[in-house]
């Protein structure tokens, strides 16, 4: 069966159980934060539209649009490696309606002295999280060092580099070429940037292409980290779901190392986003590493709603002449066996079921 969970509640329970089994502990936070936390890190947020209010002390506050910033603010490097997960409501403009909405967000963070295993564990949990939602999933994986190192060779102002990074994120090879020409980037380096943006392949196929973009010690280190990661993930069956996609990049003032995005069957946009953000920790004057991901339940809303209504193991039909005691006994028997059952007078439109039991005079089906 491809679909593993069928409701938001069952998804939350399954994800929390998964994270706890790997030693992650629940992190709880306030619904509000001082607005300055978000104003000073707007480029880290999905949207810079933040709901604000003035508290009784005259301080400008905000309903939290993000969880990671709160965790970073409230964790201490001196505490050692902290493995945290959360399930919190955030408040931001929804992608679908373009209106402010309360959105459930689930995710985890590993903060402290990171190593190869720490990163492999987080990406493993990202994959297992997607698999809980649907077995048909893909993780697009990237490493920031290739884009940042290629662009550092161009000696451009940060704003110009950021513009080209945006074009790489869009896989807009025409605009990469145009921006490079406009800013005097060499033809060889321009071709490398275009090549990087175009990569979308299985790890085995992508490694040969990345060798052509290995220009210095930092890209060599990134290549080694990617190979090490794939070796670590190979025993779990996760690698068959991974594609290297170097358009999955984020603001290098916050992110470094691995970045990734997760997709599942039936949802037209990413449902998971993550990466390593040591640079964000440094902005908070915290000398440690950090990697994590978030799952956006607004992207899953329709998928889970469809599953919740449309899928049962057994449909029982009854009418006014049915024996209610027999009906109750049959329903309880099926539920006790761990199956989903729906007792209805008529077959609801769109309902999917594996078995049907007719306890009345119905002619449906």
Number of C-alpha atoms within 10 A of each C-alpha: 5 11 14 15 19 20 19 17 10 15 19 17 12 17 22 21 12 16 22 15 10 12 12 19 16 14 15 14 14 10 14 15 18 17 19 12 15 22 12 10 15 14 14 19 17 12 14 15 14 21 15 15 15 12 11 7 6 8 11 14 19 21 20 25 26 21 24 18 19 17 19 17 13 9 15 16 16 11 9 12 17 19 23 20 25 23 20 20 19 19 21 23 20 15 14 8 8 9 10 14 16 16 19 17 20 21 25 28 24 22 27 24 14 16 9 12 12 18 22 17 16 23 25 17 20 24 23 19 23 22 20 19 24 19 18 14 20 21 25 22 24 25 26 23 21 25 24 19 17 20 23 13 12 16 13 15 10 13 9 15 20 17 14 23 23 18 20 24 16 15 21 16 20 10 17 23 18 12 18 22 13 9 14 12 18 13 12 8 16 22 16 20 23 19 18 23 23 16 19 17 15 16 19 13 13 15 16 10 14 19 12 11 21 18 14 11 10 14 22 17 14 20 20 12 17 21 15 14 20 17 12 18 18 11 9 10 10 18 21 14 17 21 21 22 26 24 27 23 27 21 16 19 16 18 24 23 22 23 26 27 23 24 20 20 15 12 13 9 14 17 18 24 20 25 29 26 24 22 21 22 22 14 13 11 10 18 15 20 21 25 25 25 25 24 23 18 20 17 19 19 15 13 18 21 13 14 16 15 14 15 18 17 15 20 24 21 23 20 15 9 9 14 12 13 9 11 18 11 10 17 19 12 13 15 13 10 8 9 12 15 21 19 19 13 16 15 18 11 7 10 15 16 17 9 11 16 12 19 19 16 12 13 8 9 8
